[in-house]
Amino acid sequence: MNKINHALIMAAGRGTRMAPLTNIIPKPMAPLWGSTLIANGIKKLIPYIANLHITVGYKGAELAKHVIELGVHSVFNTEGKGNSWWIFNTLMSNLNEPVLVLTSDNVTDLTIDLILDDYKRLGAPACMVVPVLPIEGLVGDFIHHEKNRVIKLDRNDPAEAYCSGIQIINPYKINQLMSAVEDFGEVWGNLIQQEELFCSSIFPDKWFTVDTIEQLTQMNSQQS
């Protein structure tokens, strides 16, 4: 396990908070720095990850065409499914190795090697969430942990850091530990009970998430 061979960007959401833009295009195709929100993430991952996967749902055909043109290796149609459905119901379920998982609205710079080293240091658990320091105006699940083992994720109980939307998971291990569920909240809750959810000590070099038109405008006013 010297490198991460697979990454998946979750891009199936409707993006209702970015309407009316998302009435016309899927949220991951929102314009950013002369390209698109998801293209920014793909461009940063492709040089380091051999196999890049995307989940699509809302306006999935349009988004699938866009990401395939950008060099993505596979697309999973999760229309009408929950955000964790793909872990249990696609070929990814057989992967017994770390998979880097991100959300399409993350604008981030990652040191993937350092995050992988921390994952190995923690014993290669079923899931390791990557934390960020809270940013005013951005909502997140606060992480409560004891020596990196997560004991609670809670949106309403503040802690020093919260979930970034970035994580490393082992799909095979998750499938061995639980029956199929459709929501990552259920996945995390189950893993907390089994002491298999950890949080990294490594934070992204840069992180922001785009959830509204105002945040998109703010990001476009900054240098990439």
Number of C-alpha atoms within 10 A of each C-alpha: 10 8 14 19 15 20 24 25 23 24 27 27 23 18 21 14 12 19 14 11 16 19 13 10 17 23 30 29 21 20 15 19 13 9 11 16 21 27 20 20 20 23 13 13 21 16 8 16 18 14 17 22 21 27 24 25 22 20 18 20 11 13 24 21 12 17 21 14 10 14 15 22 15 15 19 21 18 23 15 11 13 15 20 18 17 21 23 19 16 12 11 18 17 15 15 15 19 27 23 24 21 22 22 26 25 21 20 17 15 17 11 17 13 15 22 23 16 17 26 14 11 17 10 21 21 26 24 28 25 25 24 25 15 18 13 6 7 11 15 20 21 23 26 20 15 10 11 16 19 23 16 18 21 14 14 10 11 15 16 11 19 24 21 25 19 20 23 27 25 22 22 18 20 22 18 10 14 13 10 16 19 16 13 14 14 13 20 21 17 18 21 18 12 12 14 21 24 29 27 24 16 18 19 19 10 10 15 17 19 22 17 16 16 11 16 18 13 11 17 14 11 8 6 10
